[in-house]
Amino acid sequence: MRIPWAQSLTTLVAVALGVTATGVAPASAASNTPLRVMPLGDSITWGVGSSTGNGYRAPLWNRLAADGHPLDFVGTVRNGSMSDPDNEGHSGYRIDQIAALADASLTRYRPNVVTLHIGTNDLQGASEADSAIARLRSLVNQITADVPDATVLVASLVVSTSSSKERFRGTCNQATRRIVSDAQAAGKRVAFVDMSSLTAADLADPLHPNDAGYQKMADAFHRGVQSADSAGWLKNPAPAPARVQSGIAGKCMDVNGANSADGTAVQTWSCGDGANQVWQPYNGGYRNPASGRCLDVPGSSTADGTQLVLWDCNGGSNQKWTTLTTG
């Protein structure tokens, strides 16, 4: 039976915390939906403290594979002994540093699941903690704008034995719940994943989990994916960006001069390898990931010969395109 949207949100929040309305964790959804997962964050995502360098990623992979999901972990860096070590974990990074690289990575790989643990490096003082909360809210909005069909699992920060960071961790985790709740209220597929099961005994050093701690993180993220599946949130990964080739041999759709400004002309040009010829299906149209803008008919003009342009993606009918098969 299909769960109504509002009910599915409530169910997902409860299950991400490890319980349902009756206090019982759900059985595995055993879905075969392909998952393109981007582990996103700092050194904990990278896997510092684990004996293999895999962190939570390898046990999460094993759990999801056992459920029946075809899997592809994605990201620009690789670490660990696992067969698919791709991830977007960057040691020492703060939230703003992750935000600076997120657009390019998300639009390149188009994950349908993002596992996010970030913020520990931001906890340097009260003022920094307050700004970290604002930066996290902005980052969640950024991720959901880049990959609007993806499920975003936002983890609470794991325990540490650093007194300076522990002083602010609880406040940040409470704020994270509010950020997730607000995103859900806006209809976004964002869920809170509770990492409070980790204790100081699960740490390899003051900040990083050991293997047992990473297993607990994997279990929590796994419950989040299962809950998203039960709520109907998991969608097949979007097609990877590619060139759009004309029926005229050797000609591709091209952004003039590789510019990114609204109103930049879109034209045919000899096919090459430039980012200005890379397009991805997006909200019923085509988006150029390098510019973050969509293929647009200016003013919704219906006149023959209207110059197509790049424009801020807005979902309008003048940015919708349908492929027609001929012959």
Summary of the structure (lengths in Angstrom):
residues: 327
radius of gyration: 21.2
end to end distance: 41.1
largest distance: 69.8
contacts: 1099
relative contact order: 0.13
helix: 38%
strand: 19%
